[in-house]
Amino acid sequence: MKIAISKNWKIYSGSISTTSLNLDDIPQAISGRHTIISDKDAIDPYGQFPIIPKNAGNYIVKLGNNGTGAQAEGVSYLINVPANRPEFTLTYQYAVVLEDPNHHEIEHKIYCQS
């Protein structure tokens, strides 16, 4: 399933090197690198855990692929918290699965969250 781009979603694609991470927002998802999955029975082939947590929603966003080539992907979603709400709770779950392609330490994958 493709990521439907709305005003709140942004998707990014770029590259990574030993000295920098370059991501640009792009107008549409790249097939195989930005994927929405809705199969509640799907199991991660590396970690052997359910891709969609049993006590969570109905979809997940999968970034990346099994390929090589210093690719980098990103996704963001803007959440507007109502100004008249003194308290607001947002709960989300995520998993990060990084492969070890036997690179030198300086070439290992980078995960950043903000």
VORO-164462 format. One record per residue (C-alpha): z, y, x. Coordinates in Angstrom, 1 decimal. Example, Ala and Ser with C-alpha at 12.3 -4.5 7.8 and 13.67 -1.06 7.14 Angstrom:
// residues 2
<pt><zz>7.8</zz><yy>-4.5</yy><xx>12.3</xx></pt>
<pt><zz>7.1</zz><yy>-1.1</yy><xx>13.7</xx></pt>
***
This chain:
// residues 114
<pt><zz>0.0</zz><yy>0.0</yy><xx>0.0</xx></pt>
<pt><zz>-0.9</zz><yy>3.4</yy><xx>1.4</xx></pt>
<pt><zz>1.6</zz><yy>6.2</yy><xx>1.7</xx></pt>
<pt><zz>1.0</zz><yy>8.7</yy><xx>-1.0</xx></pt>
<pt><zz>1.2</zz><yy>12.1</yy><xx>0.6</xx></pt>
<pt><zz>3.0</zz><yy>14.6</yy><xx>-1.5</xx></pt>
<pt><zz>4.5</zz><yy>18.0</yy><xx>-0.7</xx></pt>
<pt><zz>7.7</zz><yy>16.2</yy><xx>0.4</xx></pt>
<pt><zz>6.2</zz><yy>13.5</yy><xx>2.6</xx></pt>
<pt><zz>4.8</zz><yy>14.1</yy><xx>6.1</xx></pt>
<pt><zz>3.3</zz><yy>11.5</yy><xx>8.4</xx></pt>
<pt><zz>2.8</zz><yy>11.8</yy><xx>12.1</xx></pt>
<pt><zz>0.7</zz><yy>10.0</yy><xx>14.7</xx></pt>
<pt><zz>0.4</zz><yy>10.5</yy><xx>18.4</xx></pt>
<pt><zz>1.1</zz><yy>9.0</yy><xx>21.8</xx></pt>
<pt><zz>3.9</zz><yy>8.5</yy><xx>24.2</xx></pt>
<pt><zz>4.0</zz><yy>8.6</yy><xx>28.0</xx></pt>
<pt><zz>6.7</zz><yy>8.3</yy><xx>30.6</xx></pt>
<pt><zz>7.3</zz><yy>12.0</yy><xx>30.4</xx></pt>
<pt><zz>6.6</zz><yy>13.1</yy><xx>26.8</xx></pt>
<pt><zz>6.2</zz><yy>12.2</yy><xx>23.1</xx></pt>
<pt><zz>3.4</zz><yy>13.9</yy><xx>21.3</xx></pt>
<pt><zz>3.3</zz><yy>13.7</yy><xx>17.5</xx></pt>
<pt><zz>1.1</zz><yy>15.6</yy><xx>15.2</xx></pt>
<pt><zz>1.3</zz><yy>15.7</yy><xx>11.4</xx></pt>
<pt><zz>-1.8</zz><yy>14.1</yy><xx>9.9</xx></pt>
<pt><zz>-3.4</zz><yy>14.3</yy><xx>6.5</xx></pt>
<pt><zz>-3.5</zz><yy>10.6</yy><xx>5.7</xx></pt>
<pt><zz>-1.9</zz><yy>7.4</yy><xx>6.8</xx></pt>
<pt><zz>-3.5</zz><yy>5.3</yy><xx>9.5</xx></pt>
<pt><zz>-4.0</zz><yy>1.8</yy><xx>8.2</xx></pt>
<pt><zz>-1.8</zz><yy>-0.7</yy><xx>9.9</xx></pt>
<pt><zz>0.4</zz><yy>2.0</yy><xx>11.5</xx></pt>
<pt><zz>1.9</zz><yy>3.7</yy><xx>8.4</xx></pt>
<pt><zz>2.6</zz><yy>1.0</yy><xx>5.7</xx></pt>
<pt><zz>4.6</zz><yy>0.9</yy><xx>2.5</xx></pt>
<pt><zz>5.9</zz><yy>-2.7</yy><xx>1.8</xx></pt>
<pt><zz>7.1</zz><yy>-3.8</yy><xx>-1.6</xx></pt>
<pt><zz>7.4</zz><yy>-7.6</yy><xx>-1.1</xx></pt>
<pt><zz>11.1</zz><yy>-8.3</yy><xx>-1.6</xx></pt>
<pt><zz>10.8</zz><yy>-11.8</yy><xx>-0.1</xx></pt>
<pt><zz>9.2</zz><yy>-10.6</yy><xx>3.2</xx></pt>
<pt><zz>11.1</zz><yy>-11.4</yy><xx>6.4</xx></pt>
<pt><zz>10.8</zz><yy>-9.5</yy><xx>9.6</xx></pt>
<pt><zz>9.1</zz><yy>-11.9</yy><xx>12.0</xx></pt>
<pt><zz>11.1</zz><yy>-10.8</yy><xx>15.0</xx></pt>
<pt><zz>14.6</zz><yy>-10.2</yy><xx>13.6</xx></pt>
<pt><zz>14.4</zz><yy>-12.8</yy><xx>10.8</xx></pt>
<pt><zz>16.1</zz><yy>-10.5</yy><xx>8.3</xx></pt>
<pt><zz>14.8</zz><yy>-9.4</yy><xx>4.9</xx></pt>
<pt><zz>12.4</zz><yy>-6.4</yy><xx>5.3</xx></pt>
<pt><zz>13.7</zz><yy>-4.9</yy><xx>2.0</xx></pt>
<pt><zz>17.5</zz><yy>-5.0</yy><xx>1.9</xx></pt>
<pt><zz>18.8</zz><yy>-7.0</yy><xx>-1.1</xx></pt>
<pt><zz>21.1</zz><yy>-4.2</yy><xx>-2.3</xx></pt>
<pt><zz>18.6</zz><yy>-1.4</yy><xx>-1.7</xx></pt>
<pt><zz>15.4</zz><yy>0.0</yy><xx>-3.3</xx></pt>
<pt><zz>12.0</zz><yy>-1.6</yy><xx>-3.9</xx></pt>
<pt><zz>10.0</zz><yy>-0.2</yy><xx>-1.0</xx></pt>
<pt><zz>10.2</zz><yy>0.3</yy><xx>2.7</xx></pt>
<pt><zz>8.1</zz><yy>2.3</yy><xx>5.2</xx></pt>
<pt><zz>6.9</zz><yy>0.4</yy><xx>8.2</xx></pt>
<pt><zz>5.8</zz><yy>2.4</yy><xx>11.2</xx></pt>
<pt><zz>3.9</zz><yy>0.9</yy><xx>14.0</xx></pt>
<pt><zz>2.1</zz><yy>-2.4</yy><xx>14.6</xx></pt>
<pt><zz>2.0</zz><yy>-5.2</yy><xx>17.1</xx></pt>
<pt><zz>-0.6</zz><yy>-3.5</yy><xx>19.3</xx></pt>
<pt><zz>-0.2</zz><yy>-1.7</yy><xx>22.6</xx></pt>
<pt><zz>-1.6</zz><yy>1.5</yy><xx>23.9</xx></pt>
<pt><zz>1.2</zz><yy>4.0</yy><xx>23.9</xx></pt>
<pt><zz>0.9</zz><yy>4.7</yy><xx>20.2</xx></pt>
<pt><zz>3.6</zz><yy>6.7</yy><xx>18.3</xx></pt>
<pt><zz>4.2</zz><yy>7.1</yy><xx>14.6</xx></pt>
<pt><zz>6.6</zz><yy>9.1</yy><xx>12.4</xx></pt>
<pt><zz>7.4</zz><yy>9.9</yy><xx>8.8</xx></pt>
<pt><zz>9.6</zz><yy>12.5</yy><xx>7.2</xx></pt>
<pt><zz>10.7</zz><yy>13.3</yy><xx>3.6</xx></pt>
<pt><zz>12.0</zz><yy>16.6</yy><xx>2.6</xx></pt>
<pt><zz>15.0</zz><yy>16.4</yy><xx>0.2</xx></pt>
<pt><zz>16.0</zz><yy>19.5</yy><xx>-1.7</xx></pt>
<pt><zz>19.7</zz><yy>19.6</yy><xx>-2.4</xx></pt>
<pt><zz>20.5</zz><yy>21.7</yy><xx>-5.5</xx></pt>
<pt><zz>22.3</zz><yy>24.9</yy><xx>-4.5</xx></pt>
<pt><zz>24.6</zz><yy>24.6</yy><xx>-7.5</xx></pt>
<pt><zz>26.0</zz><yy>21.2</yy><xx>-6.4</xx></pt>
<pt><zz>29.2</zz><yy>21.4</yy><xx>-4.3</xx></pt>
<pt><zz>28.8</zz><yy>17.8</yy><xx>-3.3</xx></pt>
<pt><zz>25.7</zz><yy>15.7</yy><xx>-2.7</xx></pt>
<pt><zz>25.5</zz><yy>12.1</yy><xx>-1.5</xx></pt>
<pt><zz>22.4</zz><yy>10.5</yy><xx>0.0</xx></pt>
<pt><zz>22.5</zz><yy>6.9</yy><xx>1.1</xx></pt>
<pt><zz>19.7</zz><yy>5.3</yy><xx>3.0</xx></pt>
<pt><zz>19.3</zz><yy>2.2</yy><xx>5.1</xx></pt>
<pt><zz>17.0</zz><yy>1.6</yy><xx>8.1</xx></pt>
<pt><zz>16.4</zz><yy>-1.0</yy><xx>10.7</xx></pt>
<pt><zz>14.7</zz><yy>-0.5</yy><xx>14.1</xx></pt>
<pt><zz>12.9</zz><yy>-3.4</yy><xx>15.7</xx></pt>
<pt><zz>11.6</zz><yy>-2.7</yy><xx>19.2</xx></pt>
<pt><zz>9.6</zz><yy>-5.2</yy><xx>21.2</xx></pt>
<pt><zz>10.1</zz><yy>-5.7</yy><xx>24.9</xx></pt>
<pt><zz>6.6</zz><yy>-5.9</yy><xx>26.3</xx></pt>
<pt><zz>7.9</zz><yy>-6.6</yy><xx>29.8</xx></pt>
<pt><zz>7.3</zz><yy>-3.0</yy><xx>31.0</xx></pt>
<pt><zz>9.1</zz><yy>-1.2</yy><xx>33.7</xx></pt>
<pt><zz>12.3</zz><yy>0.5</yy><xx>32.4</xx></pt>
<pt><zz>10.7</zz><yy>4.0</yy><xx>32.4</xx></pt>
<pt><zz>7.9</zz><yy>2.7</yy><xx>30.1</xx></pt>
<pt><zz>10.3</zz><yy>1.2</yy><xx>27.4</xx></pt>
<pt><zz>9.9</zz><yy>2.3</yy><xx>23.8</xx></pt>
<pt><zz>11.7</zz><yy>5.4</yy><xx>22.5</xx></pt>
<pt><zz>13.3</zz><yy>5.6</yy><xx>19.1</xx></pt>
<pt><zz>14.5</zz><yy>9.0</yy><xx>17.9</xx></pt>
<pt><zz>16.0</zz><yy>10.1</yy><xx>14.6</xx></pt>
<pt><zz>16.8</zz><yy>13.6</yy><xx>13.5</xx></pt>
***
